[in-house]
Amino acid sequence: MLDIDRKGLPGVAIFTEEFRSGVEAWRDVHGFDANAVYIDHPVQPLTVAELHDRAERVFDEVIAAITAK
């Protein structure tokens, strides 16, 4: 993400809520204002249909984050 940001390319990282505090702390330490979208945790045990459902729920938020800058 850091390389993408430095090149001025739009991007967004998707994390589960479990990692929100760690991501925000890392961003504060590095002064990195990356776009991030958070989804429910966990992801690993989900079926393909459940993953598609999660993706559909954040699709508009991801597009908004990519096009915001």
N, C-alpha and C positions, 0 to 999 in steps of 0.2 A: 504494500500500500504506500509506503513511504516513497519508493521510487516513482510510482504512478503519480503521486501528488507533486513531487519535485518536477516532473515533466509537464505538469499542468493538464494532465488528462483527467477527465471525470471518472470517479470510481466510488464505490461504496463497499464496505465490508459488512458481512452478515454474521452476527454472533448470537449465541443463545443468552438469555437473561442471566444465566449462571455466571457469565464472564463479564457482565457490565461493569462492575466496580474495578476489575483488573484492567479492562480496556481504557476506562476513563482515567485511571491512575497513570497508565502508560502514556496516554495522550498528554496529560499534564506534565509529566517528567520531560517528555521530548518536545513539548510545544507544538504538537502535531494535531491539527484540527481536521481530522479525517471524518468523512461521513460514515456513520455506522447505523445499521438497522438491527434491532434485536427481536428474536423470535423465542417462543417457549422452549424450555429445556425439558427433557433431552431430545436429541435428534436420532441418535444411533438406532434405537429399537423400532423406529417408525417404518411402516410399509410405504411403498411407492405412492400409493394413493394419499396417505397421510402427509407425506413430504410435499406432494403437489398442492394439497390443501393449505399447508403453511406457506408455501411460495405464493399462492394466489392471495392469501391474506395480507402479505407485505409488498406485493407487486407495485402498487401505486406509490408506496413510501420509498421503495428502491428507485423508481423512475424519478420521483421528486428529488431525491438526494443526489442523483447523478446529474440532473439538469439544473440544480440550484446555483452552482457556481459559474 
